[in-house]
Amino acid sequence: MTHAATVPTPYESAAEAAARLAELTGVERHDVALVLGSGWLPAVDALGEATAEIDTTDLPGFSAAAVAGHSGKIRSIRCADAEGRERNLLVFLSRTHFYEGKGVAAVVHPVRTAAAAGCSAIVLTNGCGGLKEGWQPGQPVLISDHINLTGTSPIVGANFVDLTDLYSPRLRAMCKEVDGSLDEGVYVQFPGPHYETPAEVRMAGVLGGHLVGMSTTLEAIAAREAGMEVLGISLVTNLAAGLSGEPLNHEEVLEAGRSAASRMGGLLSQVVTRI
């Protein structure tokens, strides 16, 4: 009588990926993870010295980057914190989006891998549409809360996770010490990959949203479940549909990121060394 092979849980898969990560990077434990969204790639060089860079596909459970502006790489970066102590940053230069159809476990696999690799905090970034009057493309906004419109959750089973202060007030306050001009807003995740209609954008505003995009909320939930402190930063890459009178395109998202790269890099490098 043959027995079917036991399928590993998402948490076991993450532990396996973290063990392989330690082998390939030579770094036994990472401290802070960053997930870079569309348009954020140019900011990564400001974070510090890269000690290793691997393909996401070198780790079990990861797939290749499927979106322009995302590099299918994972970088290990060494930097010093405010007290001069050495920190190891784990930087994901791409993410798997929910709209790719690979399932929610694939979307949050990098987050769970980061937790298994020792990270106690994670910085989730994205490029998104902005609803607030006065916001301009290229402007960073701290995520204060979110509305998850994907209709799903990364949590398996009856595990009730409190999301009251999901986006760390401590880390948001720290960001404002670095840059007092930073605004905050509620991020609304739509499933994508199509952009939101003007009516959907108006709906998001009625619900209390200020930022609309196609990522981040599921990752944030998985990070909270894993016990990590979460910082979310959106880069407003365009005015949301119906607000500017112009059609939306992905190249506009990437261009806003390129033009804001130095500011983003400076902000991230100052914040992660204080976490």
C-alpha positions as CSV (number, residue, x, y, z in Angstrom):
1,M,0.0,0.0,0.0
2,T,1.5,3.4,-1.0
3,H,0.9,6.6,0.9
4,A,0.5,9.9,-0.8
5,A,3.4,12.3,-0.2
6,T,2.6,14.9,2.6
7,V,2.2,18.4,1.2
8,P,4.2,20.9,3.3
9,T,2.3,23.7,4.9
10,P,3.0,27.3,3.8
11,Y,5.0,27.7,7.0
12,E,7.1,24.7,6.4
13,S,7.8,25.8,2.8
14,A,8.9,29.2,4.2
15,A,11.2,27.6,6.7
16,E,12.7,25.5,3.9
17,A,13.2,28.6,1.8
18,A,14.8,30.5,4.7
19,A,17.3,27.6,5.3
20,R,18.3,27.7,1.6
21,L,18.6,31.5,1.7
22,A,21.0,31.3,4.6
23,E,23.1,28.8,2.6
24,L,23.2,30.9,-0.6
25,T,23.8,34.3,1.1
26,G,26.1,33.2,3.9
27,V,23.9,35.2,6.3
28,E,22.6,33.1,9.1
29,R,20.0,35.7,10.2
30,H,18.4,38.8,8.6
31,D,17.0,41.6,10.7
32,V,14.7,43.7,8.5
33,A,12.9,42.8,5.3
34,L,11.9,45.1,2.5
35,V,9.5,44.3,-0.4
36,L,10.0,46.8,-3.3
37,G,7.0,47.6,-5.4
38,S,6.6,49.0,-8.9
39,G,8.9,52.0,-9.4
40,W,10.9,51.5,-6.2
41,L,13.8,49.6,-7.8
42,P,16.1,52.6,-8.3
43,A,16.0,53.3,-4.5
44,V,17.6,50.1,-3.4
45,D,21.2,51.2,-4.1
46,A,21.0,53.7,-1.3
47,L,20.4,51.0,1.3
48,G,24.0,49.8,1.7
49,E,26.5,47.3,0.6
50,A,25.1,44.2,-1.1
51,T,26.8,41.1,0.3
52,A,24.8,38.7,-1.9
53,E,22.2,38.7,-4.7
54,I,20.3,35.7,-5.8
55,D,17.5,34.9,-8.2
56,T,14.1,34.4,-6.5
57,T,13.9,31.1,-8.4
58,D,17.0,29.9,-6.5
59,L,14.7,29.4,-3.4
60,P,12.0,26.8,-3.1
61,G,8.4,28.2,-3.5
62,F,9.4,31.3,-5.4
63,S,8.6,32.1,-9.0
64,A,10.1,34.5,-11.5
65,A,9.1,38.2,-11.6
66,A,6.1,38.6,-14.0
67,V,5.8,42.4,-14.0
68,A,7.8,45.1,-15.8
69,G,9.7,47.2,-13.2
70,H,10.2,44.2,-10.9
71,S,13.6,42.5,-10.8
72,G,13.4,38.8,-10.0
73,K,16.2,39.1,-7.4
74,I,16.6,38.9,-3.7
75,R,19.5,41.0,-2.2
76,S,21.2,40.7,1.2
77,I,22.5,44.1,2.3
78,R,24.7,44.9,5.2
79,C,24.4,48.3,6.9
80,A,25.0,49.9,10.3
81,D,22.2,51.0,12.5
82,A,22.0,54.3,14.5
83,E,24.3,52.8,17.2
84,G,26.8,51.5,14.7
85,R,25.7,47.9,15.1
86,E,25.7,45.7,12.0
87,R,22.3,44.9,10.4
88,N,21.4,42.5,7.6
89,L,18.6,43.6,5.3
90,L,16.7,41.2,3.2
91,V,15.4,43.0,0.1
92,F,12.9,41.4,-2.3
93,L,13.3,43.3,-5.6
94,S,10.0,41.9,-6.8
95,R,6.8,40.4,-5.5
96,T,4.2,38.0,-6.7
97,H,0.9,39.7,-7.2
98,F,-2.5,38.3,-6.4
99,Y,-3.7,38.8,-10.0
100,E,-1.0,36.4,-11.4
101,G,-3.3,33.6,-10.3
102,K,-0.8,31.6,-8.3
103,G,-2.8,31.7,-5.2
104,V,-2.5,33.7,-2.0
105,A,0.1,31.4,-0.4
106,A,2.5,32.4,-3.3
107,V,1.8,36.1,-2.8
108,V,2.8,36.0,0.9
109,H,5.6,33.3,0.6
110,P,8.4,36.0,0.6
111,V,6.9,37.5,3.9
112,R,6.8,34.2,5.6
113,T,10.3,33.4,4.4
114,A,11.6,36.7,5.8
115,A,10.0,35.8,9.2
116,A,11.6,32.4,9.1
117,A,14.9,34.0,8.3
118,G,14.8,36.0,11.5
119,C,13.3,39.4,10.4
120,S,11.3,41.1,13.2
121,A,10.1,43.9,10.9
122,I,9.1,44.3,7.3
123,V,8.8,47.4,5.0
124,L,6.2,46.9,2.3
125,T,6.3,49.4,-0.5
126,N,4.2,49.9,-3.6
127,G,3.3,52.2,-6.5
128,C,-0.3,53.3,-6.4
129,G,-2.9,55.8,-7.5
130,G,-3.6,58.7,-5.1
131,L,-7.0,60.1,-4.3
132,K,-6.1,63.0,-2.0
133,E,-6.2,66.5,-3.4
134,G,-2.8,68.0,-3.6
135,W,-0.9,64.7,-3.8
136,Q,1.5,64.6,-6.8
137,P,3.1,61.7,-8.7
138,G,6.4,60.8,-7.0
139,Q,5.2,61.5,-3.5
140,P,5.7,58.9,-0.7
141,V,2.7,58.3,1.6
142,L,2.7,56.2,4.8
143,I,0.0,53.6,5.0
144,S,-2.0,54.1,8.2
145,D,-4.6,51.3,7.5
146,H,-6.0,49.3,4.7
147,I,-9.1,47.9,3.0
148,N,-8.7,44.5,1.5
149,L,-11.0,44.1,-1.5
150,T,-9.4,40.8,-2.8
151,G,-12.0,38.7,-1.0
152,T,-9.4,36.4,0.5
153,S,-6.9,36.1,3.4
154,P,-3.5,34.4,3.6
155,I,-4.3,33.0,7.0
156,V,-5.0,29.2,7.1
157,G,-7.7,27.9,9.4
158,A,-9.4,29.4,12.4
159,N,-6.5,31.6,13.4
160,F,-8.0,34.9,14.4
161,V,-5.3,37.7,14.0
162,D,-5.9,41.2,15.4
163,L,-5.2,43.9,12.8
164,T,-6.2,46.9,14.9
165,D,-2.7,48.6,14.6
166,L,-1.4,46.5,11.7
167,Y,0.7,49.4,10.3
168,S,3.0,50.2,13.2
169,P,2.4,53.6,14.8
170,R,6.0,53.4,16.1
171,L,7.5,53.0,12.7
172,R,5.3,55.7,11.2
173,A,6.4,58.1,13.9
174,M,10.0,57.2,13.1
175,C,9.4,58.0,9.4
176,K,8.0,61.4,10.3
177,E,11.1,62.1,12.4
178,V,13.2,61.5,9.2
179,D,10.8,63.5,7.0
180,G,8.2,65.7,8.7
181,S,6.4,66.3,5.4
182,L,5.2,62.7,5.0
183,D,1.4,62.3,4.8
184,E,-0.6,59.2,5.7
185,G,-3.5,57.4,4.1
186,V,-5.6,54.3,3.9
187,Y,-4.6,51.9,1.2
188,V,-7.2,50.0,-0.8
189,Q,-6.2,46.8,-2.6
190,F,-8.2,45.9,-5.7
191,P,-7.6,42.4,-7.3
192,G,-6.3,43.8,-10.6
193,P,-4.7,43.5,-13.1
194,H,-7.0,46.0,-14.8
195,Y,-6.8,49.5,-13.4
196,E,-9.8,50.7,-11.3
197,T,-12.7,52.5,-13.1
198,P,-13.5,56.1,-12.1
199,A,-16.6,54.7,-10.3
200,E,-14.5,52.2,-8.3
201,V,-12.1,55.0,-7.3
202,R,-15.0,57.1,-6.1
203,M,-16.2,54.1,-4.1
204,A,-12.8,53.7,-2.5
205,G,-13.0,57.3,-1.4
206,V,-16.5,56.8,0.0
207,L,-15.2,53.8,2.0
208,G,-12.4,56.0,3.5
209,G,-9.5,55.1,1.1
210,H,-6.8,57.5,-0.1
211,L,-4.5,55.1,-2.1
212,V,-5.6,52.4,-4.6
213,G,-3.4,49.6,-5.8
214,M,-3.0,45.9,-6.4
215,S,-0.7,44.6,-3.6
216,T,0.4,44.9,0.0
217,T,-2.7,44.1,2.1
218,L,-2.3,40.3,2.0
219,E,1.4,40.6,2.7
220,A,0.7,42.9,5.7
221,I,-1.8,40.4,7.1
222,A,0.7,37.5,6.8
223,A,3.5,39.6,8.4
224,R,1.2,40.4,11.4
225,E,0.3,36.7,11.7
226,A,4.1,35.9,11.8
227,G,4.6,38.5,14.6
228,M,6.5,41.1,12.5
229,E,6.2,44.8,12.9
230,V,4.9,46.3,9.6
231,L,5.7,49.6,7.9
232,G,3.8,50.4,4.6
233,I,4.9,53.1,2.2
234,S,3.1,53.9,-1.0
235,L,4.7,55.9,-3.8
236,V,1.9,57.9,-5.5
237,T,2.8,57.2,-9.1
238,N,-0.4,58.7,-10.7
239,L,-3.7,60.3,-9.8
240,A,-6.3,57.6,-9.6
241,A,-8.6,57.0,-12.5
242,G,-11.0,59.8,-13.3
243,L,-9.1,62.4,-11.3
244,S,-6.7,63.7,-13.9
245,G,-8.7,63.1,-17.1
246,E,-5.8,61.1,-18.5
247,P,-5.7,57.3,-19.2
248,L,-3.5,55.2,-16.9
249,N,-0.4,53.3,-18.0
250,H,2.2,51.2,-16.3
251,E,5.1,53.2,-17.8
252,E,3.9,56.3,-16.0
253,V,4.1,54.3,-12.7
254,L,7.8,53.4,-13.4
255,E,8.7,56.9,-14.5
256,A,7.4,58.4,-11.3
257,G,9.5,55.9,-9.4
258,R,12.6,56.8,-11.3
259,S,12.1,60.5,-10.7
260,A,11.6,60.0,-7.0
261,A,14.4,57.4,-6.6
262,S,16.8,59.4,-4.6
263,R,14.2,60.6,-2.1
264,M,12.9,57.1,-1.7
265,G,16.4,55.7,-1.2
266,G,17.2,58.3,1.3
267,L,14.0,57.7,3.3
268,L,14.4,53.9,3.3
269,S,18.1,54.0,4.3
270,Q,17.4,56.3,7.2
271,V,14.3,54.4,8.4
272,V,15.6,50.8,8.2
273,T,18.7,51.7,10.2
274,R,16.5,52.9,13.1
275,I,14.0,50.0,13.2
